[in-house]
Amino acid sequence: MKHLLTSLLLGVLLFAGTESLAQLRIGIKGGYSRVWQDYGPDVNLPEDARTHLHRSNLGLIIEKDLGSMFNLSLEPGLAQRGAACIPGFIDFIGDAELRVDYVEVPLMVSSEFFLIKDKLSISIRAGLNGAVALKAVQRQMFFNEDTPDQFVDVAIGNFGTVNRFDVGVQGGIQFRIPFGKQSILIGSDMYTSFMNAVNFTTSSNRDFRLYGGIVRTLGK
């Protein structure tokens, strides 16, 4: 975690050292996330088991050019993660889901190429993502359809079921459509965690997200 914080601090210092606002862009993005957890090779789930959830993501964008083809972006925001069919987590009274909301701080480096000069570009993105869990909820569904779903808070931290920190790598592609000082962004990212989401089984977070956004260049 210290290495991650050091990397993020370096990123902040790079932004703080920006000499020209014309190189700095700020914006917002958000979209859909398909999330699940990797339970490792030793877990045998039923063939029809659904392990993914449909969730969402929302974040800010602070972006700085690094030369003509590269840029650096800090993208703090909210990431909803979780999974279904977690081994050892489920009482056999119905299906269950674990939903965890995180504050995340991805630090991304992008290489950008124009497909249509000054009208459409594509970027290849990669970076680190550190996150802190804010809230965790278990949704318990019952085989008896007359029984309503139950939502139970799950403890986070040293003595809880859900680990507080989540750290991993993130990468993807992004399209940019510039117009004036603004640009429309459309992209997809994949996140893979180095850590387990819960403390009693292999459960590293996975997150595939689709998003749209807009950024604006500062300065004249």
C-alpha positions as CSV (number, residue, x, y, z in Angstrom):
1,M,0.0,0.0,0.0
2,K,2.9,2.4,0.7
3,H,4.2,1.9,-2.8
4,L,0.8,2.7,-4.2
5,L,0.5,5.9,-2.1
6,T,4.0,6.9,-3.3
7,S,3.0,6.5,-6.9
8,L,-0.1,8.5,-6.5
9,L,1.8,11.2,-4.6
10,L,4.2,11.4,-7.5
11,G,1.2,11.8,-9.9
12,V,-0.2,14.6,-7.8
13,L,3.2,16.4,-7.8
14,L,3.4,16.1,-11.6
15,F,0.0,17.8,-11.9
16,A,1.0,20.4,-9.4
17,G,4.1,21.2,-11.4
18,T,2.1,21.9,-14.5
19,E,3.4,25.2,-16.0
20,S,0.6,25.8,-18.5
21,L,-3.1,25.4,-17.9
22,A,-3.4,24.8,-21.6
23,Q,-1.9,21.4,-21.0
24,L,-4.4,20.5,-18.2
25,R,-7.9,19.1,-18.7
26,I,-10.6,18.4,-16.2
27,G,-13.9,16.5,-16.6
28,I,-16.2,13.8,-15.4
29,K,-17.1,10.3,-16.6
30,G,-19.3,7.4,-15.6
31,G,-21.0,4.3,-16.8
32,Y,-21.7,0.6,-16.4
33,S,-19.6,-2.0,-14.6
34,R,-19.8,-5.8,-14.9
35,V,-18.1,-7.0,-11.7
36,W,-17.1,-10.4,-10.3
37,Q,-14.4,-12.1,-8.2
38,D,-11.7,-14.6,-9.1
39,Y,-12.1,-17.5,-6.7
40,G,-9.0,-19.4,-7.8
41,P,-8.6,-22.8,-9.5
42,D,-9.6,-25.0,-6.5
43,V,-13.3,-23.8,-6.4
44,N,-15.9,-25.8,-8.3
45,L,-19.1,-23.9,-8.9
46,P,-22.2,-25.2,-10.7
47,E,-22.0,-24.8,-14.5
48,D,-25.0,-22.4,-14.4
49,A,-23.7,-20.3,-11.4
50,R,-23.9,-16.6,-12.0
51,T,-20.9,-14.9,-10.3
52,H,-21.1,-11.4,-11.8
53,L,-23.1,-8.4,-10.8
54,H,-24.3,-5.3,-12.8
55,R,-23.0,-2.1,-11.1
56,S,-21.8,1.4,-12.0
57,N,-18.8,3.7,-11.9
58,L,-18.5,7.5,-11.6
59,G,-15.3,9.6,-11.4
60,L,-13.5,12.9,-12.0
61,I,-10.8,13.3,-14.6
62,I,-7.6,15.5,-14.2
63,E,-5.5,15.0,-17.2
64,K,-2.1,16.4,-18.3
65,D,-0.3,16.1,-21.6
66,L,3.1,14.5,-21.6
67,G,4.4,15.5,-25.0
68,S,2.5,15.1,-28.2
69,M,1.5,11.4,-27.8
70,F,1.2,10.7,-24.1
71,N,-0.8,11.9,-21.2
72,L,-1.2,11.3,-17.5
73,S,-4.6,11.3,-15.7
74,L,-5.7,11.1,-12.1
75,E,-9.3,9.8,-12.0
76,P,-10.7,9.7,-8.4
77,G,-14.2,8.4,-8.1
78,L,-16.7,5.9,-6.8
79,A,-16.5,2.2,-8.0
80,Q,-19.1,-0.3,-7.2
81,R,-17.7,-3.9,-7.0
82,G,-18.8,-7.3,-5.7
83,A,-19.8,-10.8,-6.7
84,A,-22.3,-13.6,-6.3
85,C,-21.7,-17.3,-5.3
86,I,-18.8,-16.5,-3.1
87,P,-17.4,-19.8,-1.6
88,G,-18.0,-20.1,2.1
89,F,-20.2,-17.0,2.2
90,I,-23.6,-18.4,1.3
91,D,-26.1,-20.1,3.5
92,F,-27.9,-22.6,1.4
93,I,-31.3,-20.9,1.7
94,G,-31.1,-19.1,-1.6
95,D,-28.7,-17.1,-3.7
96,A,-26.6,-14.3,-2.2
97,E,-24.6,-11.3,-3.5
98,L,-21.9,-9.2,-1.9
99,R,-21.9,-5.6,-2.9
100,V,-19.0,-3.3,-2.0
101,D,-18.7,0.4,-2.7
102,Y,-15.2,1.8,-3.0
103,V,-13.5,5.2,-3.3
104,E,-10.8,4.7,-6.0
105,V,-7.9,6.7,-7.3
106,P,-6.6,5.3,-10.6
107,L,-3.4,6.8,-12.0
108,M,-3.3,6.2,-15.7
109,V,-0.8,6.7,-18.5
110,S,-2.2,6.9,-22.0
111,S,-0.7,6.8,-25.5
112,E,-2.9,8.6,-28.0
113,F,-3.1,8.4,-31.8
114,F,-5.4,10.3,-34.1
115,L,-7.6,8.1,-36.4
116,I,-9.0,11.3,-38.1
117,K,-6.8,14.3,-37.6
118,D,-8.2,16.7,-35.0
119,K,-11.5,14.9,-35.0
120,L,-11.1,11.4,-33.5
121,S,-8.3,9.8,-31.5
122,I,-7.8,6.5,-29.8
123,S,-5.8,5.9,-26.6
124,I,-4.2,2.8,-25.1
125,R,-4.4,3.2,-21.3
126,A,-2.6,1.4,-18.4
127,G,-2.0,2.2,-14.7
128,L,-2.5,1.5,-11.0
129,N,-5.7,1.7,-9.1
130,G,-5.9,2.0,-5.3
131,A,-9.3,1.9,-3.5
132,V,-10.8,2.0,0.0
133,A,-14.0,0.2,0.9
134,L,-16.8,2.5,2.2
135,K,-19.8,0.2,2.5
136,A,-20.4,-3.5,2.1
137,V,-23.8,-5.2,1.9
138,Q,-24.9,-8.8,1.5
139,R,-28.1,-9.3,-0.4
140,Q,-29.7,-12.6,0.5
141,M,-32.3,-14.0,-1.8
142,F,-34.5,-17.0,-0.9
143,F,-35.7,-20.1,-2.8
144,N,-39.2,-19.3,-1.4
145,E,-40.3,-16.5,-3.7
146,D,-42.7,-15.2,-1.1
147,T,-39.8,-14.3,1.2
148,P,-38.5,-10.8,0.5
149,D,-34.8,-10.2,-0.1
150,Q,-32.7,-9.3,2.9
151,F,-30.0,-6.7,2.9
152,V,-27.4,-7.0,5.7
153,D,-24.4,-4.7,6.3
154,V,-21.1,-6.5,6.3
155,A,-18.2,-5.4,8.5
156,I,-15.1,-3.8,6.9
157,G,-11.6,-3.7,8.2
158,N,-9.2,-5.7,10.4
159,F,-12.0,-7.6,12.3
160,G,-14.5,-7.6,9.4
161,T,-15.4,-9.9,6.6
162,V,-14.4,-7.4,3.8
163,N,-10.9,-6.1,3.5
164,R,-10.7,-2.3,3.6
165,F,-8.1,-1.8,0.8
166,D,-8.1,-3.0,-2.8
167,V,-5.1,-2.5,-5.1
168,G,-4.7,-3.6,-8.7
169,V,-3.9,-2.8,-12.3
170,Q,-6.2,-1.2,-14.8
171,G,-6.0,-0.8,-18.5
172,G,-8.2,-0.3,-21.6
173,I,-8.9,1.8,-24.7
174,Q,-10.5,5.2,-25.0
175,F,-11.9,7.2,-27.9
176,R,-11.8,11.0,-27.9
177,I,-13.9,13.4,-30.0
178,P,-12.6,17.0,-29.6
179,F,-14.7,20.0,-30.3
180,G,-13.4,23.4,-29.2
181,K,-12.0,23.3,-25.7
182,Q,-14.1,20.2,-24.9
183,S,-13.7,16.5,-25.8
184,I,-16.2,13.7,-25.5
185,L,-14.7,10.4,-24.2
186,I,-16.0,6.9,-24.8
187,G,-14.0,4.0,-23.4
188,S,-13.7,0.7,-21.7
189,D,-11.3,-0.5,-18.9
190,M,-10.5,-3.8,-17.2
191,Y,-9.5,-3.8,-13.5
192,T,-7.7,-6.8,-11.9
193,S,-6.9,-6.8,-8.2
194,F,-3.8,-8.1,-6.5
195,M,-5.7,-8.6,-3.2
196,N,-8.6,-10.6,-1.9
197,A,-11.9,-8.7,-1.3
198,V,-12.9,-10.9,1.6
199,N,-10.7,-12.4,4.3
200,F,-11.8,-16.1,4.3
201,T,-11.3,-17.1,0.6
202,T,-9.6,-16.3,-2.6
203,S,-11.7,-13.5,-4.0
204,S,-9.8,-10.9,-6.0
205,N,-12.0,-8.3,-7.6
206,R,-12.5,-8.0,-11.4
207,D,-14.2,-5.1,-13.0
208,F,-15.0,-4.5,-16.7
209,R,-16.4,-1.1,-17.3
210,L,-17.9,0.9,-20.1
211,Y,-18.0,4.7,-19.7
212,G,-18.7,8.0,-21.3
213,G,-17.5,11.4,-20.2
214,I,-16.5,14.9,-21.1
215,V,-13.3,17.0,-20.4
216,R,-12.5,20.6,-20.9
217,T,-9.1,22.2,-21.5
218,L,-8.2,25.0,-19.0
219,G,-6.6,28.2,-19.9
220,K,-7.0,30.3,-23.0
